[in-house]
Amino acid sequence: MATANGTAKAKSLASTDRLVTVTLDPNTITSINPDEVHEWRIAIYDLLEDNSFRPARVAAVGPFALHMSIVGNAIVLDVRHPETFQPIAAHYLSLTPFRRLIRDYFRIRDAYYEAIRSAQPFQIETVDMARRGIHNEAAELLRTRLDNKLIIDLNTARRLFTLICAVQPYASRIDESKSELPSVLFVCSMNSVRSPIAAAIARKAFPGRIIARSVGVNGGKADQFVHEVMEEIGVDMSVHTPHILDELVANRFDLVICLSDDAPEAVARKGLEAGAIEAWHIQDPSLVEGSRDVVLAAYRDLRDTLDKRVRARLEPLVSGGSQIH
């Protein structure tokens, strides 16, 4: 009986020491190429399918969510609670030690795809062995660099390295503190529906021409209906992680747009510097009751309303006009 209990306990621990959600920061990891986005999704799927992961030196019990962003020359590995997205631990991983391995990864990956199309089986095997060698070397380096920060096994490290390779070539390394691009902040109650949709539309409408961020007064959860209706217009919201006002690093925006009744007071308490602060009366579709079709229709109406209003409001700002409206 003791052995059975011990086995059950081991399985329970194994189920908690893992990632169940991986999201990417849309402000620093950007692409409008569907092939690139597909590569990210495959890498995330593979990582979530089989992993062993937990932060070191913290008492938090998993499972965990991982939010990835790129700041300068570092990948930020931000570990959070998978339901509330409350921060648990965050680590900066410098990309410099991985540059050669990342270059070799893409060189061998391209050679592997070419071998599959035209080479003999022994050539495919040779390239595949080289590919596995790069993965193993990178995984060992990753575990060394994350020692005493994140506890991951070799297989998880291999898959995490693949994801890093997938996202880092397409990083938008804009230093927001020095950038002259106009900046806009959208604020709603929980950063689950209205503000993330508005920010995503702004980035889609004006790619590389504006810095658009979103936060909530309080923490919320990712919303599946948001994912569905934004997917319909080619925007991947599965990578969104809700954030709150207190997590904001930037304190100055050209324009702050409040999308919920509680946002203006919270923005005032935060003391943000802004060229202009506006309050838009936008209904929250998550409060709509009815069938799935009725709720989806409400989300689509919100999306389309924000699409028109965000484009019209930000066009003069992006074109060099005044933020005053």
C-alpha positions, 0 to 999 in steps of 0.5 A, a space after each residue: 500500500 505504501 508503494 501505491 501511495 508513493 506512486 500516486 504522489 509521484 504522479 501528482 507531483 509530475 502533473 503539477 510540474 509542467 506548463 499548460 499555457 504558453 503565450 507570446 507578447 504581441 508587442 515584441 514578437 510580431 509577424 503577419 506572415 501566416 507561415 511564421 505564426 504557424 511555426 510558433 503554434 507548432 513549437 508551442 504545441 510540441 512544448 505543451 504536449 510533453 514537458 517538465 517545468 517548474 520555477 526554482 526558489 519559489 513556493 508556487 505549485 503548478 501547473 504553470 503558464 509561460 509568457 514570452 517576450 523579447 527585450 533588447 537581446 534577451 528572451 523574457 521567460 515570465 512564469 505565471 498562474 495559468 488561470 489568474 495570470 498572476 506573476 510567479 517568477 520572471 527571468 531574462 535569458 540573454 540570446 548572445 550565447 545561443 547565436 551560433 546555435 540558432 544560426 546552425 539550427 536554421 541552416 540544418 533545418 533548411 538542409 533537412 527540408 531539402 533532403 526530405 524533398 530530394 535526397 537519399 535516405 542515408 543523407 536524410 539520416 545524416 542531416 537528422 543526426 546533425 539536427 539532433 546534435 544541435 538540439 542536444 547542445 542547445 538544450 544543455 546550454 539552456 539548462 545551464 543558463 537557467 540553473 537555479 532559475 527554472 527546473 526543466 528536463 532535457 526534452 523540455 529544454 530541446 522544445 523550448 529552444 525550438 520555440 526560441 528559434 521560432 520567435 526570435 528572428 521576427 522580434 520587433 526590437 523597438 526600445 519603447 523608451 527611445 522610440 519616436 513612434 506614437 504610443 497608445 494605451 487601452 484600459 478596461 476592467 480585466 484586460 480580457 476582452 475590450 482592451 486586448 481587442 482594441 490593441 490588436 486591431 491597432 497593431 494590425 491596422 498600423 503595423 510598425 507605425 504605432 506602439 499599442 499596449 493594453 492593460 486591465 484595472 484588475 487581473 482577468 483570464 484569457 477569453 476563448 470567444 476573443 480568440 475565435 472572433 479575432 481569428 476570423 480576421 486573421 489575428 491570433 489572440 491565443 498568445 494574449 496574457 492579461 496584464 494589470 495597470 500596476 505591471 506597466 513599466 512605461 508611464 508616458 503615452 500619447 493617448 490613453 483610451 479607457 474602455 470600461 467605467 472603472 478605467 478612468 479613475 484607475 488611470 488617474 490613480 496610476 498618475 500616467 502622463 498622457 497627451 490625451 485621455 479619453 473614455 469610450 462607452 463600450 459594452 462588455 460582450 462577456 456580460 451578454 446572456 444567451 446561446 453560443 451564437 448570441 454571445 459570439 454575435 456580441 463579440 463580433 459586434 464589439 470587434 467590428 465597432 472597435 475596428 472602425 473606431 480605433 482606425 478612425 481615431 489613430 489615423 491622425 495620430 499615426 500620420 503625425 497629427 495631434 493626439 487631441 481629438 
